[in-house]
Structure formats: C-alpha cells, structure tokens
Amino acid sequence: MINFKGAQFPKDVILFAVWFYVRFPVSYRDLEEIMEERGVNVDHATLNRWVERYAPLIAQEAQKRKTRTGRSWRMDETYIKVKGRWCYLYRAIDKHGKTLDFMLSEARDEAAATTFFARTIGNNGWPDRVVIDKSGANAAGLENMNLLLLLSGWCWLIEVLQVKYLNNIIEQDHRFIKRITRQMKGFKAFAAAQATLAGIETAHMIRKGQLNGQGGTAFEQFKALAG
C-alpha cells in the first residue's frame, strides 16, 4: 500500500491527477486548468511532484499484478529527449503485445542492453526467443544472457532472431508512449523522465487489460494499485 500520509490533498484527487497526466497528452499547465475546472486548486509544480513521487510506486505494483506474459519476446528502443539530449527507452513486449518491461538509459550499448535483459528476465522469467533489430549491442546483451545459462548448466539457449518485420508489433506499440510524451516537449531531469515514463507504461498496460483480477474503469484499476 502506498503511503499518502502528510499529503495536503485527498488520495483520490492526487491519483486522478497522476492518472490523467500519464494517460492523456497534456502539459502540467493544462492539467492545472483541468483540475481547477473540477474545483481543485493545485499548481503545476505540485502536480509535477505528485507524478514523480507516486507514478514509480504505482508502476512497481503493476509489475507485481500483471497477467502472465508469453515466452516469445519483441524488444526495441525508442528515443526520449531529456535535458535537451536524446536518451533511449528500452522496451519489450511479448508476441501478443503485452508489456514485459521498460528502462530509460542515457547509453545505447552492450552494458545497457545487458542490464535491460537481466531486469526483464528477473520480472518475467526466461524467454524461449527474442526478436530484436540489427543492433549489435542488443545481440551482445542476449549473448551475455545465454552465457549465464551455459555457466548455470542449462542445456538450452534463448533463440535470437533479427528479423525486421517480426518487430513491427513493438514499433507500433511505441506510438502510445510517443503520443503522450510529445506534449511534454522533453524532460528537464533524468529522474523525472524515469518516473513519468513508468506511469505512462502503467497506463498503457491497463489499456491493454494486463492487470490480473482488476475490474472497473481504467482509473479505478490505476487507483487500486495504490492500495
């Protein structure tokens, strides 16, 4: 359960504001006006603090409660501007389009790819196969995962496929994330970008129906993650 102790606004108000920001393409000043029209006077700086504080915590709960994912993966990166520089949002989905994991990185190299695959496997289990683009760094990251399997005495390895048309599904999946972040016009800090993207990915998972045993509207599912 997420602790809202000390908050100056009711829990439902905070969660609605966070949900609205990560689900729809609005700026903080747009959201300030939207909240005011609903009788809540809260400035854009406070809204920003709410997203940075609560969105990552809600995303952690979503990872715990999401439905089981498949063992055939699609992995790719998309670009996100942070402090005027392009960073890399690593993302993976299964062949049915369910979100597996995501990670924002300042680098696009073997170390970043290895970290992402290790994290995704830790949250979802080992895949049978992973489809990637022609990136040598991503291929090297998967080779490192296969090396771990060999060193552990496993007799099977992850099948690595570099087939562009098979990755069309994740390239399409990027569009939801880009549509929301486009209105934000870049992030001023890496931590703020990480927090906001965690919320956006969670909203996208809810949109896909990935939360196990959660009913109600999308906002009600989002709110339930806070306990």
Secondary structure by P-SEA (a helix, b strand, c coil): ccccccccccaaaaaaaaaaaacccccaaaaaaaaaaacccccaaaaaaaaaccaaaaaaaaaacccccccccccbbbbbbcccbbbbbbbbbcccccccbbbbbccccaaaaaaaaaaaaaacccccbbbbcccaaaaaaaaaaaaaaaaacccbbbbbbbccccaaaaaaaaaaaaaaaccccccccaaaaaaaaaaaaaaaaaaacccccccccaaaaaaaaac
